[in-house]
């Protein structure tokens, strides 16, 4: 009943504003949905929200920062207006799709003059003082998201669909006009399937897992579990099946992802060795119709620091998006401000320790590392002095953002691999995937805001 009243009010308003339907008015409607009536300009979500920031444990993917419902976080904000509504067009008949969003009023479109308000949109919390709107046309405004969907996932769960749940991608798409997860599969770094040999496949699957912390000082970013990927064993030292990250080779090779290897500008003359012991997951996703991008948080650890910086043993964490984001030559979306990929030879390693640190920096491979985050996040992970005898390296939590077109189907691959050999391992935590409805979203990686 509430939804029907909203539909009726929107149609009556449209008919009062303009009488008759023409091709010119259709063009005006489409332009208006993007640029007029305070519709939110690039976003046109009909509402605004908080900043694009991650949520703490149990927040269901960033609810406090503008998370929408439907089983995932949703961040928005920074719009020039963001009022929504007030677009001058005539809705026509209930079977017309005036705004071209794939939905008619008969299909449940509650505002056929705004392509960002339909059943394939995601709810955007309303900024204080702004007019609230029902972006996803479910008859509710600013509804709270459901609870996290990753409670109770076993450490060694084999179903790759749980990899999506562990990073707060909860909703499964039911078809082309429904956003969410389409499919998931375990893959190697280049997207190839796991090794066919049974023994090697068993070793491959030791490289993925689900944990609720990583040592006593590294917490979840959201929900109850996070995805852990490793070129060794995706386990903590106390977990069943753990093998030391100092010396465990799984004994298989793979190919580089498209665009790799990427050599670090900070290590001139260095050549990355071949791919060893890769483990990853590939998710196929459909974006909400009002999405402009997404983000996720990750934390990379490597045993190669400090002994093999600027060497051939250049282990990687990769995040590959296909189709490629606009303006990029490949699908790599996790890199620092200097273009360094996330690898042993990059500039993002700030969790580390050495004699005299703090306050003095550390030197490794001819490079200086501030190690300004100290070594506390290494304790209990296998990468710290408590279990390894000396400190190795990590990044702490970083956030990658990327762009996406509303309604687009795309692939997102997370993977980790050794380079040169499979002996000294690297591990990455992934958590807190959030859809973004913010204009001006760009591709890149930065420390998670405090």
Secondary structure, DSSP 8 states (H G I E B T S, - for coil): -HHHHHHHHHHHHHHHH--S--HHHHHHHHHHHHHSTTS-TTT--SS----S----TTSTTTGGGT--STTSEEEE---S------------STT--TT-SS--GGGT-S-TT-TTSSTTS------TTS----TT-SS-SS------S-TT--TT---THHHHHHTT---B--STTS-EEEEEEEE-TTS----SSHHHHHHHHTTEEEESBSSTT-B-SSSS-EEEEESS-SS-TTSTT---TBT-----EE---TT-----TTSTT-----EEEEEEEEEEEE--TT--EEEEEEEEEETTTTTTTTSS---EEEEEEES--TT-SSSB--B-TT--BSBTTSS---B---TTTTTS-EEETTEEE--TT-SGGGTTTTSSHHHHSS--EE---EEEEEE--TT-EEEEEEEEEEES-SSB-EEEEEEEEEEEE-TT---EEEE---
